[in-house]
Amino acid sequence: MNERLVGTVVYGVRAPIINQGDDIAKISADCILKCHEAGVFEVRDRDVFTLTESVVARAQGNYISVDDIRRDAQHKFNQGEKIEHLGVVFPILSRNRFSMILKGLAQASKKVTVQLSYPSDEVGNHIITPEELAEKGVNPYTDVFTYDEWIELFGHNEHQFTGINYLDYYSEIVTGEGAEVEIILANQVSEIVNHTDHILLSDIHSRSLNEKALQRLDQPGLKVLTLADILNEPSQEHGYNETYGLLGSNKASETTLKLFPRDNQQVVDAIQAYVKEALGKTIEVMVYGDGAFKDPVGKIWELADPVVSPAFTEGLAGRPNELKLKYLVDNEYADLSEADQRLAVQQAIQNKQAIQDSMVSEGTTPRQIPDLIGSLSDLVSGSGDKGTPFVYIQGYFDNFTSN
């Protein structure tokens, strides 16, 4: 048998334009089968197929309007009346992810206090650099700033990539909807209660921790919701997401947003079943959103979705169980010849057990498999005009012994 020359191979798979009402599972399976029939790749057991959350949500028609946000925010906070004073805490700095949400919240409120974290939001969009904070003697753990105090100290800073001054941008969104605005910068979530007792936590990954911190204050009249609590109830009139609400939403137009998709498990299971029926092969399938990786220049941590993958088939559960080849070669098999090293490594892989927290696995990635594959898929598919919302992966579960 010839020696295998490659390991994991990844294909960006082109898809037709997906529209509301399309059978996304059938379309996905058809694309896989067409690639198989055309010889692009041969479908094998344990291959992995991934599809972006956006095409799932589009096929579902999981969209909402700014007015939907306004109505639900008013309902959740104040039984349909305008909210006197709403605190919007720790939103990320994003035109795509948050501007439309803020617009709806401003329409629902008479006054909005936006509390921003600094020097960056939770996914790494910086208002200011840590070095500039240090130069000014700022203590980010305790110091609180009004808009005017911040501008006096640091001036009008623009985002490194977008060129947007988010303090001004978010202020203009609120006032543009006829509400009064207040901008504060503080990293302690408890600061917001000095301004209002109606609070919408707008952070993504730290929301539960901050919600518990506010609840511990035991302040009378305090009402705290998160973005997951808005538009999270089933509706025949507009989109919704029972688990994530507004989390994971994206701007679709100047008046609409696309929500994170629903019923994802049904989609991945259906794709797996289609391929199994057609070819007798069991592939693994997952829906993915943002990958989880950090940009070395802008320091942005990519994950602005609530999870990397909202659903995946059973074979993608868990973490990798891998040996560290460099450790074996440099230590346990260092005195062997090259041929004997190869044989010893292959035998070690074949005989490996669960090796977590062992020196022979130290340095291997301890992340969950769906998070790793989601990050890989996000980098391959991109978010622009590639036209490849599907990704097909072969050899991901292979190792040095695989032929």
N, C-alpha and C positions, 0 to 999 in steps of 0.2 A: 504493500500500500504506500502511495506517495505521501511524503511528509506534508502536513497541512501548513500553509504559508501565511494564513491570516487568522485573526481572532474575530472580534465583534465587527459586524458590518451593518451600517445604518443607511436606509434609503428614505429620502423625502418623497412621499407619494402624492402626486397631483390629484386633485379632486375637482369635480364639477362645482359650479356655484351652488351653494346650499341656500335654500329658501324655506320660509315657514311652511310647515306641513309635510316636508320631505321626510322619508323614512331613512334616517341617518344611519341606522344599523345596516339596512339593505344596501345603501349606497357605499358604505365602508367595505362591506364584504365583497361587493362587485368590483371595487377597485383592487382589492387583494387578489381576487380570482383573475382579473385581467392581467395583472403583473405576472402571476403564475403562468398563465397560458401564453403570454408573450415571451417568456423566458427571462424576464428581468430578474426574478429570483424564484426558487423552488420552495414552496411552503413546506415547512417541517414542524414537527412537534416541538413545543417550547419556544418557537419564534414569538416575538412580541409585536403587537400592533397597538399604536397609540393614536388618539385623535384629540384635537384641541377642544377645550370646553366651549369655545366660542361657536363652533359649528353645531355642537349639540344644542346650545341655547338658541341659536338661530332657527334650527329645525323645529324646536319646540315653540317658537314665538314668545320666548320668555323676556318680554320687553315691558318697560314701564315709562311713564312720562314724569316730568318735573311736577306736574299737578298731582299725580298719584302720590309722590313723596309728600307734598304739602298736606294733602288730605289725611294720609295715614299718620304723619307726625302730629298733626292737630288732634286727631282721634286718640292716639296713644298717650299724649301728654295732657290734653285739655278737653276731651269730649267734643271735638269739632270746632271749638272756639280758637281764635288766635292765641298763641303762647305769648304771655307778657314778656318773658325774658328767658331765652334758651342759651344754655352753655354748651358749646360744641368743643369737645376736648380731644386734643392730639390727632387731628386729621393729618393724613399724609399730604405732601405738597405735590399736587398733580392736577393738571387740567383735565386729563382723561379720566382719572379715577374719582376725583372729589368735587370738581367745580360744579357739576350739575346737581350733585347731592346738596351742596351748600346753597345753591339757588333755590331748591325746593324747601329747604329748612328756613331760609330767609323769608320766603313767601308765607310760611306758617307762623312767623314770629313778628312781634313788634320790636324786639331788641335781640341781638345775637352777640354773645361774647365768645370769641374764638380764642381758645387757649392752645398755643403752639409750643411744642417742645423745642429745645435747642441744645447743641448746635445743629441738630438734624432731626428729621422725623424718624419714625421707627424703622423705615426701610432704607435710611441712609441719604435722603435728599437733604443737603446741607443749606442752612440759612447763613451760617458763618462757619469758619474753620475752628477747630479746637485751639489752634495756635493763636488765633485772634482773641479768643476768650482769655487765654492765659496772659497775653500781652496787656489786656485791660484789667487783669486781676479779678475776673468774674468767677464766682463759685457756682457752677451749674446745678449743684445739689440744693442750693438754698436761695439764690438770687432770683427775684421776680421783677419783670420789666413791663411797663406800659409801652404802647406803640411809640409815644414821643420820647420816652427814656431810651428805648432801643435805638431809634433813629439818631438821637443826639450822640450816643456812644459809638455806634457802628456805621451810621449813614444808611443809604439805600443800597442794599446788596442784592445782586441778581443771581439766580440759579446758574450754576456752571454750564449746564447743557441747554436749558430752555431760554435763558436770558430773562426769565420772569422774576419780578420782585413779588414774592408770594404774600407778604404782609399787605402790600397795596392791592394786589390782585384779589385776594379774598375779601378785603374791605370793600372794594368796588362792586363785587358780586352782591354782597349783603345790601349795601346802600342802593344798588341798582334795582332791587326788589322792594324798595320803600321801607326797609327796616333800619333801625339804628344799629351801629356796629361798635364793638369794643374789641381791640386786639390786645392780648396779654401774652407774655412769654414766660413760662414757668414749667419746671420738670416735675414738681410735686402735684399729683392729681388733686389733692385736697385744696389747692389754691382756688379752684373754681367755686367752692361753696362760699367764698367771700364775695361772690358776685351774683350768684343765682342758685336756686334750689331745684331747677329743672335742667337736667344734664343729659346730654347725649354723648356717650363715649364713642369716639370715631376712630379709635385705633383698631388694628386688626389682630395682632398676635398677643398683645398684652391686655386686651379688654377685660378678661375675666379677673385678672389680678387687680386691675384698677377699679373694677366694679366692687370687688370685695373690700378694697381699701376705703372706698366711699361709704359702703354700708357699715363699716366698723365705726364710722363717725357718729352713727345713731342720731342724726340730726332730724328733728321734727319737720315734716313737710318735704323732705328730700325725695325726689323722684329721679331714678337713674335708669336709663335705657342704653343699649348699644346699637350699632348699625344692624346687628343681626335681628333686632326686634322690630325693625321697620320693613313693611311689605313682606312679612313672613307668614301671612295667612292665605289659604287658598282663595282664589278669585276667578270668576268667569270673565271679568272685565279687563284684567291686566295681568301681567306677569307677577310672579312671587317666588320666593325660595323659603321653604319652611325651616330649613336649618340655618341658612346664612343671611337671609334678608337682603340688605343692601351690600353686604360684604362680597367682594369679587365682581362688583358691577363695573361696567365700562361705558363711556360716552358713546352713543350711537349716532346722535344728531344733536342739533341745538336745543331740542326739547325732549329727547328720549334717551334712555339708558338700556343696555342689555344686562340682565342679571346673570349670576352664576347659574348653570343649568340644574334641572331637577331630574329625578329618576335615572340617575347615571348608571346604577347597577343593572337596570333592565337593558340599557344600551350595550354595555360591555358583554353581558351574558348572551345577548342576542347575536352579536357579531361572532362570538366564539362558536355559538351553535350553528350559524350559517356556514362557516368554514368547515366545521366538523362534518356537517351533512354533505357538503360538496366534495370534500377531499379526504375525509377520514383523518384529518390531522387536528390536534388540539393545540391551538395557539393561545397565548395569554394576551389580554386586552386591557387597556386602561384609558381613562379620560384624564387629560392633564391641563393645567393652567400655567401659571408662572413657574419657571424653574426656581431653584434655591441656590443662588450663587452671588458672589459679590464682585462688582466692578472695581478693578484695582485703581482706576483713575478717579472716578466720581465717588467711589466708596458706597455706591448704591447697592443695597441688598435687593435682589430682583423680586422677591416674593411679596407681591401686593395682593395676591389672592389668599383666602383664608387657609387653604391647603394646596399642596402641589397637585394631588390627585383626589378628586371626590369619589372615585369608584374604580375598582380593578378586579380582575378575576382572581380566583383563589391562589393560583400559582405564583402570584407576585407579592404575596404577603411575607412579612418578615424582613430580616437583614441578610446581607451576603455572609456566607460561611467560607472564608478564604484564608489560605496560607500566605504568608509574606515570603515570596521567593527569595528576595534579597537577603532576608535574615537567614534562611536555610543555607544559601550558598556561601554567605560570608562567615557563618558560624558552624553549624552542625556538619556541613559537608565541605568545609573549606580545604581539607587535605586530600580530597578525592580528585581523580582525573576528571576531565570534562565529560567523558562518556559516563563515568560512574556517577558524577554529579547529576547528570540528566536522568539516569535510571533511579537514583535515590529520590530526587524531587518527584518524579512521576509516582513512585511507590508511596511517598508521603501524602500526595494528593489523593490517591486512590483509597488510602487507609484513614483519611482524616475524619475526625468526629466533630462534635460541636466544640469549637476552639475559641470562643469568646473569652476575652481577658487573659489570653495566653500570649507569651512573647512571640510565638510564631505567627500570630495574627496582628501584633501591634503595628499600627501605622496603616492598616487597611481601613477602608471607610466604614464607620459604624452607623451610617444612615440607613433608613428604610429603603428597600428596593424600589417602591413606587416613587420616592423622592429622587433617587438617583436617575431612574429612567425618565422621569418627568423633566429633570434638568437637561438631560441629554436631548430629549425630544424638543424642548423649547429652543435650544440652541440650533438644532437642525432645521426646524420648521420656520423659525423667525416670526416676526410680527408684521411684516410688510407685504410685498407683492410676489413672494415666491410661489404662492398658489399650492403649497404643500401642507395642508392642515393635518395630514395623515403621515405617520412615520412608521416604517417597518424595520425591525431590528432582528438580526440573526446572530447567533453565537454569543448572546449576552451571558448565558449560563454555562458556556463552555469553559474549559480550563486547559492547562498545559498538556493534559493527557488526551484531549479530544482530537479525533481524526476528522 
